[in-house]
Amino acid sequence: MMKSSRLFALAGVTLLAATTLAAC
């Protein structure tokens, strides 16, 4: 469960970074 939560957090950070790069 904790590993899954960490995976979701990592995916969220990656998505945020991709969105920021796209905005730039």
N, C-alpha and C positions, 0 to 999 in steps of 0.2 A: 504494500500500500504506500509506504513512504517512498519507495523507488518510483512508483507511478506518479506520485505527487511531484517528485523532483523532475521527472520527464516532462510533465505538463508545464512546470515552471520554466524549464529550459526552452520548450517550444514557444512559450509566450515571449520570452526574451528575444528569441530568434526572430519571431514574427514582428516584434516591435522594432528591432534593428533593421529588418527588411523594409518596413514601412517608412522608417526614418530615411533610409537611403533612397527610397523611391520618391519621397517628398523632396529630397535634395536634387 
